[in-house]
């Protein structure tokens, strides 16, 4: 109301005294470039440079961004002043740069240095769109490369906030080469086992997108940020078509598997701090307290059940699913999305967490709790992008020496035209190939159905455990009966001969442990089971953390070699 009265006063003053300017102090008001509303500048600042009316994000100046994400007085700037370069002797370029230096108070389009984020030390680079739309020329590329190289020498993680129109036209081919230079520096940083977190802000396009911005071990993005190689205007002009709403925005990239998660600005510092802390080797501790009554191992099973009865139990709707194990065992689990190729398959949920203080990678095959969720998750049947996401996270775990814990629960890999078009067989084969040589310990727990290659693609492990009423088999009993006897109605008979129960597979030497569960196993009576499993996980990790990478690989190889 106050703002409306002010505008009425401005309008009235303007009509009676046209020669006078509106009586509004300079800088008091700002126009939102998203919704067009007039808003108080101070309100925007207090809101983290977010429009209080439409929640649209304003671009943040580099120094303000550093203030927002780093602990107070911890940022130390590097390479603040560098000599101007004009490799093409481009006319008027130097004058334009000098004007921008004076206007923005910056020497170039990126600030680099070292600081702390919630106590975690990191090398930080922040791009500023006010400086030639943060285009990447020689100095920008050099500053980022120097920062990454120093991070490699000092064994520090790197956090880069990208915001750029792409390569700097005034520097031509020299600008183009910065793409390769920054990527090469990050490759060495990765080979040294160090973490790179890339944060994409509006806009991140062109040569920056096609180089360091998309190379993060973890890639975060602000909501609604424009992210792409070719800008939308260029694409529309090239193909002569109007682009769909939301094309190349953060949400589009999340859906198509290219970023790990979207983070609101007010959560960014906390999320960065959590990710950095989970990658810090100094955070390992031990925990011995017991929260719940622990189930005792049983030599004999609680009640004798036929194989077909166990098949039915493994499929029960109210049986705990992967997400329930995540909540019980890994309360600080942070989910990461996408396969970096095509999409984000909701039938596979993966990310990082702590277990008794140890950073671990956890991946679950995920069924839904309702019909809607089951449809979204293909009833727990992963597509190729689900297996590729799982493998991406496993390889990331290997890079940072985190154990991998998988929870298997699938009727089988998704069967459909689109899955075949995107290489379902190749995706499963690639997981078997790569998992066999992971240098970190892998544990797979079959919690429900373990169907065929769709399950095995997440169970090439050092140890495989099964819940008491889980099943693990070459195919579903229905499929087995249909293939061998041309009669799927003989599924009950098939279950008897398939040796698919935990008891059978333990006797065959296919699995290492059976985890007992109560009759009528649901989320409501899950706590003692989770406590027992927690105890077993602790023993597993203690056992395997003493082993060298080559020993872990050799044991896994021999485990399958002897089958």
Secondary structure, DSSP 8 states (H G I E B T S, - for coil): -HHHHHHHHHHHHHHH-TTS--S--TTSEEE-TTT--EEEHHHHHHTTSB-TTT--B----HHHHHHHHS-TT--EEES-------TT--TTHHHHHHHHHHHHS-SSSEEEEEEEETTEEEEEEEE-TTTGGG-B-HHHHHHHHHHHHHHHHTT-EEEEEEEE-SB-GGGHHHHHHHHHHHHHHHHHHHHTT--EEEEEEEEEEHHHHTTGGG--SEEEE-TT-BEESS-HHHHHHHH-S---TTTTBHHHHHHTT--SEE--GGGHHHHHHHHHHHT-GGG--------S------SS-SS---HHHHHHHHT-TTS--HHHHHHHH-TT-EEE---SSS---TTEEEEEEEETTEEEEEEEE---SSHHHHHHTGGG---HHHHHHHHHHHHHHHHTT-EEEEEEEESSS--SHHHHHTTHHHHHHHHHHHHTT-SS-EEEEEEEEEEHHHHHTT--SSEEEEETT-EEESS-HHHHHHHHHS-GGGHHHHHHHTT-BHHHHHHHTS-SEEE---TT--GGG-HHHHHHHHHHHHHHHHHHTTS-HHHHHHHHHHHHHT-
